[in-house]
Amino acid sequence: MLAVFDSVDDTKLVEKALFKEMTEDLVLVDLFADVYGRKVLHYLLEPRSRQHCHPAALQKLESGDSNEHSKKSSADRSKELRTAISPALIKYCANHTEGMMKDKPQSQVFLSTATHAIGDLRPMIESVTSLAAKEYSEDHITTDECGHFVLKRLILLDKSRQEQADAPLLSLAILDKLLKGALLQWAQTNRGAFVVSSFFECGVKKAASRVKSELKKHVKQLKALKSSGSTVLCKHLSS
């Protein structure tokens, strides 16, 4: 199937023959749950990524690059395929946010979608925002081993997102929706403190300013925790 993505110039045919069935909700459930299904999705979002494709498989795929029957550039072909598959992936991720963010294998496709999908990412951003803004509890996304890391990575995407005109910024969306005192609750756990630090590291000055304004008076309290997360956060708050 990956070779088809690499060699068939008629991307509309690929879309009709493969994507129509692939993007049905029940089929996507299976694709996201299966290691090889995820490889297919990763390849559509990040073709030739060494992070998601074995070197031996890449070598075989690269051997077909000189295929005389393909006239379209690989960049154009992959962009057309990514454009076609993106809406369904964005919708699926938006509808299954918490489960995907807390599952390490599926979270990687979630991050790939947030990073490389073409189209309106607002449904995903709104879903992540609602998840982060939930009332704090022991199973909050910021306390989860995988989920807190994914949330941090998603906030850091604002670095590139803010360069796009009218692009929604996750950092500000979350801060706008958080309950009073939530940031301090996050900051008091090691994992949560790393997430809070991402508001400083994402390059959105307004986000950093708002977090600093709320937490600076708690620096002494946070330093006393002596966790690696609180240490990093206190450096941001004291700079």
C-alpha positions in Angstrom: 0.0 0.0 0.0 2.9 2.4 0.8 4.2 1.8 -2.7 0.8 2.7 -4.2 1.0 6.1 -2.3 4.5 6.6 -3.8 3.9 5.7 -7.4 0.2 6.2 -8.4 -0.1 9.7 -9.9 -3.9 9.6 -9.9 -4.4 10.5 -6.3 -8.2 10.9 -6.9 -8.3 7.2 -7.8 -6.4 6.3 -4.7 -8.8 8.4 -2.7 -11.8 6.7 -4.1 -10.4 3.2 -4.1 -8.7 3.2 -0.7 -9.6 6.3 1.4 -13.3 6.0 1.1 -13.2 2.7 3.1 -10.2 3.6 5.3 -11.9 6.7 6.6 -15.0 5.0 7.9 -15.1 5.3 11.6 -15.0 1.6 12.4 -12.1 1.1 10.0 -10.2 3.9 11.5 -10.7 2.4 15.0 -8.9 -0.7 13.7 -6.2 1.2 11.9 -5.3 3.2 14.9 -5.3 0.1 17.1 -3.1 -1.9 14.8 0.7 -1.4 14.5 0.7 -1.7 10.7 -2.4 0.4 10.4 -0.7 3.2 12.3 2.3 2.8 9.9 0.0 3.5 7.0 -1.4 6.6 8.6 2.0 7.8 9.6 3.2 7.4 6.0 0.4 9.5 4.7 1.2 12.2 7.2 5.0 11.9 7.2 6.1 10.1 4.1 9.6 8.5 4.4 9.9 9.4 8.1 12.7 7.3 9.6 10.9 7.6 13.0 8.0 5.6 11.8 9.3 3.4 9.0 12.0 0.7 9.2 15.2 1.5 7.2 14.8 -1.7 5.2 11.3 -0.8 4.2 12.4 2.7 3.2 15.2 1.3 1.1 12.7 -0.8 -0.8 10.4 2.1 -1.3 13.2 4.4 -2.4 14.1 1.8 -5.1 10.9 2.7 -6.8 11.6 6.4 -7.0 12.9 6.1 -10.6 9.7 4.5 -11.7 9.3 5.7 -15.3 5.5 5.6 -15.1 5.2 8.3 -12.4 5.3 11.8 -13.8 4.1 13.7 -10.8 6.7 14.9 -8.2 6.7 12.9 -4.9 6.1 16.2 -3.0 3.0 17.0 -5.0 1.6 13.5 -4.8 2.1 13.2 -1.0 0.6 16.6 -0.4 -2.5 15.7 -2.4 -2.9 12.4 -0.5 -2.4 14.2 2.8 -5.0 16.8 1.9 -7.4 14.0 1.1 -6.9 12.0 4.3 -6.6 14.9 6.7 -10.2 15.8 7.4 -11.1 12.3 8.5 -8.0 12.0 10.7 -8.7 15.4 12.3 -12.3 14.5 13.0 -11.4 11.1 14.4 -8.7 12.6 16.7 -11.2 15.3 17.9 -13.7 12.6 18.8 -11.3 10.3 20.6 -8.9 12.8 22.2 -8.5 11.5 25.7 -8.1 7.9 24.8 -5.6 8.6 22.1 -3.5 11.0 24.2 -3.2 8.5 27.0 -2.2 5.6 24.7 1.4 5.8 23.6 1.2 4.3 20.1 -2.0 6.1 19.2 -0.7 9.4 20.7 2.1 9.4 18.1 -0.5 9.4 15.2 -2.4 12.1 17.2 0.7 14.3 17.3 1.5 13.6 13.6 -2.0 14.7 12.7 -1.7 17.8 14.8 1.6 18.6 13.2 1.2 17.6 9.5 -2.5 17.4 8.7 -3.8 19.9 6.1 -7.0 21.7 7.0 -8.8 23.2 9.9 -7.4 21.9 13.1 -9.9 23.8 15.3 -11.9 20.6 16.2 -8.7 19.0 17.6 -7.7 22.2 19.5 -11.1 22.6 21.0 -11.2 18.9 22.1 -7.8 19.1 23.7 -8.7 22.4 25.3 -11.9 20.9 26.9 -9.9 17.9 28.1 -7.2 20.1 29.7 -9.8 22.4 31.3 -11.6 19.6 33.1 -11.7 19.9 36.9 -8.5 18.6 38.3 -8.4 15.0 39.6 -5.9 12.2 40.0 -6.6 11.0 36.5 -6.4 14.4 34.9 -4.5 14.5 31.6 -1.6 16.4 33.2 -1.0 13.5 35.6 -1.0 10.8 33.0 2.3 9.3 32.0 1.7 9.6 28.3 -1.0 12.3 28.3 1.0 15.0 30.0 3.9 14.6 27.5 1.5 14.7 24.5 -0.2 17.8 25.9 3.2 19.5 26.3 4.1 18.6 22.8 0.8 20.0 21.4 1.3 23.3 23.3 4.8 23.6 21.9 3.4 23.4 18.3 2.2 27.0 18.9 5.8 28.0 18.0 5.1 27.3 14.4 1.3 27.8 14.5 1.6 31.5 15.5 3.4 32.2 12.3 0.2 31.3 10.4 -2.4 34.0 10.0 -5.5 33.5 12.1 -4.3 30.1 13.3 -5.8 29.2 16.7 -3.2 28.9 19.5 -3.7 26.0 21.9 -1.8 27.7 24.7 -4.2 30.7 24.8 -7.3 28.5 24.3 -6.4 26.4 27.4 -5.6 29.5 29.5 -8.9 31.1 28.6 -10.9 28.0 29.7 -9.0 26.9 32.8 -10.7 27.0 36.2 -9.3 29.4 38.7 -6.4 27.8 40.6 -5.9 25.0 38.0 -2.4 26.1 37.0 -1.2 25.9 40.6 -2.7 22.5 40.9 -0.9 21.4 37.8 2.4 22.9 38.9 2.3 21.0 42.2 2.9 17.7 40.4 6.1 16.8 38.6 4.4 16.0 35.3 2.0 19.0 35.5 4.9 21.4 36.2 6.5 20.3 32.9 3.2 21.0 31.1 3.0 24.5 32.7 6.6 25.1 31.6 5.5 24.6 28.0 3.5 27.8 28.2 6.8 29.6 28.5 8.6 27.4 25.9 5.9 27.7 23.1 7.0 31.2 22.2 3.6 32.8 22.8 4.5 35.8 24.9 0.9 36.5 26.1 0.6 32.9 27.4 3.9 33.1 29.3 2.9 36.5 30.8 -0.4 35.2 32.0 1.1 32.1 33.6 3.9 34.1 35.2 1.4 36.6 36.6 -0.6 33.8 38.2 2.2 31.7 39.6 5.1 34.0 40.4 3.8 34.5 44.0 4.0 30.8 44.5 7.6 30.3 43.5 8.8 29.6 47.1 6.1 27.0 47.5 7.0 25.3 44.2 10.7 25.3 44.9 10.1 23.4 48.1 8.7 20.5 46.1 12.2 19.9 44.7 10.9 17.9 41.7 12.6 18.1 38.3 9.4 19.6 36.9 9.1 22.3 39.6 12.8 23.2 39.2 12.3 23.8 35.5 9.2 25.8 36.1 10.7 28.0 38.8 13.5 28.9 36.4 10.9 30.2 34.0 9.0 32.0 36.7 12.1 33.7 38.0 13.6 34.8 34.7 
